[in-house]
């Protein structure tokens, strides 16, 4: 009997020790997870705060009265974040740049039907392997997405399509807030989205194309569609310094059939892109900035800010 009692006591002790070990391990793992989450939150906040250096630099640049930003590099890039400021935040590397968004086609312009041919020409220049019917469908589907709903129009093929998806969703029936919405539109595949992304944007009002900063593919959409040689004439006219006034090129624009209402020489909308990185984490901050000139000077305002997706 004594042997059995001793054995039961030993088993109970072992069981209690096992429970204590399990509890200690669980508490240790929970503590490690809490430490990791806290560290991740602190690092994320640090990266976000560091990204503001690019935003403030961009706003400061745009606020300079004498700057007109009449020339750009690839993708409408106007300037790079200065190298001497890239390590301004401790333990974070900051890179980025300032881009002209009016060097891209504004998808929200499609609320106005006169912009549909312009978008169709952009699709023709970009999606050379796609069928004409595919490109025409993309124009109609995008115009449908950004335009107010009209119940009286009868059967809505696009709405019916979206309701058949899994999960179902509704079209915007209003201007897009983000260019990533374009991926939801009927006919927009991942390949089409990636192909068009460098040349499209979504802005809160109707905008014109800046012929000083727009790439060839956008310039070819102007007027009734420009040929390669006509685009080269326009690029030669803007030269390395850009076109200062429309009077300089009024005859050329008339010859090319480009209406002055379709273009601008000085943009209002810009994109600041900040990339911040530590050893194990990175963050990209996209900030849309509006620059408005008035009688008292220049006003700068942030229109939208998004993290890791434009």
C-alpha positions as CSV (number, residue, x, y, z in Angstrom):
1,X,0.0,0.0,0.0
2,X,2.8,2.4,0.9
3,X,4.5,1.6,-2.5
4,X,1.2,2.4,-4.3
5,X,0.8,5.7,-2.3
6,X,4.4,6.7,-3.1
7,X,3.8,5.9,-6.8
8,X,0.6,8.0,-6.9
9,X,2.4,10.9,-5.3
10,X,5.2,10.7,-7.8
11,X,2.9,10.6,-10.7
12,X,0.9,13.6,-9.3
13,X,4.2,15.5,-8.9
14,X,5.3,14.7,-12.4
15,X,1.9,15.7,-13.7
16,X,2.0,19.1,-11.8
17,X,5.5,19.7,-13.1
18,X,4.4,19.0,-16.6
19,X,1.5,21.4,-16.3
20,X,3.8,24.1,-14.9
21,X,6.3,23.5,-17.8
22,X,3.5,23.8,-20.4
23,X,2.2,27.0,-18.7
24,X,5.7,28.5,-18.5
25,X,6.3,27.7,-22.2
26,X,3.0,29.2,-23.3
27,X,3.7,32.3,-21.2
28,X,7.2,32.6,-22.7
29,X,5.8,32.2,-26.3
30,X,3.1,34.8,-25.6
31,X,5.7,37.2,-24.2
32,X,7.9,36.7,-27.3
33,X,5.0,37.3,-29.6
34,X,4.1,40.5,-27.7
35,X,7.7,41.7,-27.9
36,X,7.7,41.0,-31.6
37,X,4.4,42.8,-32.2
38,X,5.6,45.8,-30.2
39,X,8.9,45.8,-32.1
40,X,7.1,45.6,-35.4
41,X,4.7,48.4,-34.4
42,X,7.6,50.6,-33.3
43,X,9.6,49.9,-36.5
44,X,6.5,50.5,-38.7
45,X,5.9,53.9,-37.0
46,X,9.6,54.7,-37.4
47,X,9.5,54.0,-41.1
48,X,6.3,56.0,-41.6
49,X,7.7,59.0,-39.7
50,X,10.9,58.7,-41.8
51,X,8.8,58.7,-45.0
52,X,7.5,62.1,-44.1
53,X,10.9,63.6,-44.9
54,X,10.3,62.9,-48.6
55,X,6.8,64.4,-48.4
56,X,8.0,67.6,-46.7
57,X,10.9,67.8,-49.2
58,X,8.4,67.4,-52.1
59,X,6.1,70.1,-50.7
60,X,9.0,72.4,-50.0
61,X,10.2,72.0,-53.6
62,X,6.7,72.6,-55.0
63,X,6.3,75.7,-52.9
64,X,9.2,77.5,-54.6
65,X,7.7,80.3,-56.6
66,X,10.3,80.3,-59.4
67,X,10.0,76.6,-60.1
68,X,7.7,75.5,-63.0
69,X,8.8,71.8,-63.3
70,X,8.8,71.9,-67.1
71,X,11.1,68.9,-67.7
72,X,11.0,65.3,-66.4
73,X,12.8,62.0,-66.7
74,X,11.4,58.5,-67.2
75,X,7.9,58.0,-65.7
76,X,7.4,61.7,-65.2
77,X,10.1,61.9,-62.5
78,X,10.9,65.5,-61.7
79,X,13.5,65.1,-59.0
80,X,15.2,62.5,-56.7
81,X,15.2,62.8,-52.9
82,X,18.6,64.3,-52.1
83,X,21.3,61.8,-51.1
84,X,22.5,64.0,-48.2
85,X,19.1,63.5,-46.6
86,X,18.8,59.8,-47.1
87,X,20.2,59.0,-43.6
88,X,18.5,61.9,-41.8
89,X,16.4,59.4,-39.6
90,X,18.6,57.1,-37.4
91,X,18.9,53.5,-38.6
92,X,16.6,54.1,-41.6
93,X,17.5,54.5,-45.3
94,X,15.2,56.9,-47.1
95,X,14.9,57.1,-50.9
96,X,12.2,58.5,-53.2
97,X,11.3,61.1,-55.7
98,X,8.8,63.6,-57.0
99,X,6.6,62.8,-60.1
100,X,4.3,64.7,-62.4
101,X,0.9,63.1,-62.4
102,X,-0.3,65.1,-65.4
103,X,2.3,63.3,-67.4
104,X,-0.2,60.4,-67.1
105,X,-3.8,59.8,-68.3
106,X,-6.4,60.6,-65.6
107,X,-8.9,57.7,-65.6
108,X,-11.6,59.9,-64.0
109,X,-11.5,62.1,-67.1
110,X,-13.7,59.3,-68.7
111,X,-16.7,60.8,-67.0
112,X,-16.5,63.1,-70.0
113,X,-17.1,61.2,-73.3
114,X,-14.7,63.3,-75.3
115,X,-11.8,61.6,-73.4
116,X,-12.8,58.2,-74.5
117,X,-11.0,58.4,-77.8
118,X,-7.9,59.6,-76.0
119,X,-8.0,56.5,-73.6
120,X,-8.6,54.2,-76.6
121,X,-5.5,55.5,-78.3
122,X,-3.5,54.9,-75.1
123,X,-4.8,51.3,-75.1
124,X,-3.9,50.9,-78.7
125,X,-0.4,52.2,-78.1
126,X,0.1,50.1,-74.9
127,X,-1.8,46.9,-75.5
128,X,-0.6,46.1,-79.0
129,X,-1.2,42.4,-78.7
130,X,-4.8,42.8,-77.5
131,X,-7.9,42.6,-79.8
132,X,-9.7,45.8,-80.8
133,X,-12.8,44.5,-79.1
134,X,-10.9,44.0,-75.8
135,X,-9.7,47.6,-75.9
136,X,-13.1,49.0,-76.7
137,X,-14.6,47.0,-73.8
138,X,-12.0,48.4,-71.4
139,X,-13.0,52.0,-72.4
140,X,-16.7,51.3,-71.9
141,X,-16.1,49.4,-68.7
142,X,-13.9,52.2,-67.2
143,X,-16.3,54.9,-68.3
144,X,-19.2,52.9,-66.7
145,X,-17.2,52.6,-63.4
146,X,-16.5,56.3,-62.9
147,X,-19.9,57.6,-64.0
148,X,-23.0,58.0,-61.8
149,X,-25.5,55.1,-61.9
150,X,-28.5,55.6,-64.2
151,X,-31.2,53.1,-63.3
152,X,-33.3,54.1,-66.3
153,X,-30.7,52.9,-68.8
154,X,-32.1,49.3,-68.6
155,X,-30.1,46.2,-68.6
156,X,-26.6,46.8,-67.2
157,X,-24.1,44.2,-68.6
158,X,-21.3,45.4,-66.4
159,X,-23.3,45.4,-63.2
160,X,-24.5,41.9,-64.0
161,X,-20.9,40.8,-64.5
162,X,-19.7,42.2,-61.1
163,X,-22.6,40.5,-59.3
164,X,-21.6,37.1,-60.8
165,X,-18.1,37.3,-59.3
166,X,-17.1,35.5,-56.2
167,X,-17.2,37.4,-54.0
168,X,-19.7,39.8,-55.5
169,X,-19.0,43.5,-55.7
170,X,-20.5,46.7,-57.1
171,X,-18.9,49.2,-59.4
172,X,-17.9,52.5,-58.0
173,X,-20.4,54.7,-59.9
174,X,-18.1,57.6,-58.9
175,X,-14.5,58.8,-59.6
176,X,-11.8,56.4,-58.5
177,X,-10.0,57.3,-55.3
178,X,-7.1,55.0,-56.1
179,X,-5.6,53.7,-59.3
180,X,-5.7,50.2,-57.8
181,X,-9.5,50.3,-58.3
182,X,-8.8,49.9,-62.0
183,X,-7.8,46.2,-61.3
184,X,-11.5,45.5,-60.4
185,X,-12.9,46.7,-63.7
186,X,-14.2,44.1,-66.2
187,X,-11.5,43.0,-68.7
188,X,-8.6,44.3,-66.6
189,X,-6.2,41.4,-66.1
190,X,-3.0,41.6,-64.0
191,X,-1.0,41.9,-67.2
192,X,-3.0,44.8,-68.6
193,X,-2.9,46.5,-65.2
194,X,0.9,46.3,-64.9
195,X,1.3,47.4,-68.5
196,X,-0.9,50.5,-68.1
197,X,0.1,51.4,-64.5
198,X,3.1,53.7,-65.4
199,X,0.8,55.9,-67.6
200,X,-2.5,56.1,-65.7
201,X,-3.6,57.9,-62.6
202,X,-6.8,58.9,-60.7
203,X,-7.2,62.5,-59.8
204,X,-10.2,64.3,-58.1
205,X,-11.0,66.5,-61.0
206,X,-10.7,66.6,-64.8
207,X,-7.1,67.2,-65.9
208,X,-5.1,67.9,-69.0
209,X,-1.9,66.3,-70.2
210,X,1.3,68.2,-69.6
211,X,3.2,68.2,-73.0
212,X,6.4,69.3,-71.3
213,X,6.6,66.2,-69.1
214,X,4.4,63.5,-70.8
215,X,6.2,60.5,-72.4
216,X,5.8,59.7,-76.1
217,X,3.1,57.1,-75.5
218,X,0.9,59.9,-74.0
219,X,1.8,62.5,-76.6
220,X,0.6,60.1,-79.3
221,X,-2.9,60.2,-77.9
222,X,-3.3,63.9,-78.4
223,X,-5.5,65.5,-81.1
224,X,-6.7,62.8,-83.4
225,X,-3.7,60.7,-82.7
226,X,-0.1,61.7,-83.5
227,X,2.4,59.8,-85.6
228,X,5.9,59.0,-84.4
229,X,7.3,61.9,-86.5
230,X,4.7,64.3,-85.2
231,X,5.5,63.4,-81.6
232,X,9.2,63.9,-82.3
233,X,8.4,67.4,-83.6
234,X,6.7,68.2,-80.3
235,X,9.5,66.8,-78.3
236,X,12.0,68.8,-80.4
237,X,9.9,72.0,-79.7
238,X,10.0,71.5,-76.0
239,X,13.8,70.8,-76.0
240,X,15.7,70.5,-72.8
241,X,14.1,73.4,-71.0
242,X,10.4,72.9,-71.9
243,X,7.9,75.1,-73.6
244,X,7.4,78.3,-71.6
245,X,4.2,79.6,-73.3
246,X,1.6,78.1,-75.7
247,X,2.3,81.0,-78.1
248,X,5.7,79.4,-78.8
249,X,4.1,76.4,-80.3
250,X,0.7,77.6,-81.4
251,X,1.5,77.1,-85.0
252,X,2.9,73.6,-84.4
253,X,-0.2,72.6,-82.2
254,X,-2.5,73.9,-85.0
255,X,-0.6,71.9,-87.6
256,X,-0.7,68.7,-85.4
257,X,-4.4,69.2,-84.7
258,X,-3.9,69.4,-80.9
259,X,-6.5,71.7,-79.2
260,X,-5.1,73.9,-76.4
261,X,-8.0,72.7,-74.2
262,X,-6.4,69.2,-74.1
263,X,-3.0,70.2,-72.8
264,X,-1.1,72.2,-70.2
265,X,2.5,73.4,-69.8
266,X,2.4,73.4,-66.0
267,X,0.9,70.8,-63.8
268,X,-1.2,71.0,-60.6
269,X,-1.0,67.4,-59.4
270,X,2.2,65.6,-58.3
271,X,3.1,62.3,-56.6
272,X,5.7,61.9,-53.9
273,X,7.0,58.4,-53.5
274,X,9.0,57.6,-50.3
275,X,10.7,54.2,-49.7
276,X,12.0,53.7,-46.2
277,X,13.9,50.6,-45.1
278,X,15.6,49.0,-42.1
279,X,17.4,45.7,-41.9
280,X,14.2,43.6,-41.9
281,X,11.3,45.8,-43.0
282,X,10.5,48.4,-45.6
283,X,7.6,50.7,-46.4
284,X,6.5,52.8,-49.4
285,X,4.5,55.9,-48.9
286,X,2.6,57.4,-51.9
287,X,1.4,61.0,-51.4
288,X,-0.6,62.9,-54.0
289,X,0.0,66.7,-53.7
290,X,-1.8,69.6,-55.4
291,X,0.0,72.8,-56.3
292,X,-2.2,75.8,-56.9
293,X,-1.0,79.2,-58.0
294,X,-3.0,82.3,-57.0
295,X,-2.5,86.0,-56.6
296,X,-1.0,85.6,-53.2
297,X,1.5,82.9,-54.2
298,X,1.5,79.1,-54.2
299,X,-0.7,76.9,-52.1
300,X,0.3,73.3,-51.5
301,X,-2.1,70.7,-50.2
302,X,-2.0,66.9,-49.7
303,X,-4.9,65.2,-51.5
304,X,-4.3,61.6,-50.6
305,X,-1.8,59.4,-48.8
306,X,-1.5,55.6,-49.1
307,X,1.0,53.0,-47.8
308,X,2.5,50.2,-50.0
309,X,-0.1,50.6,-52.7
310,X,-0.8,53.5,-54.9
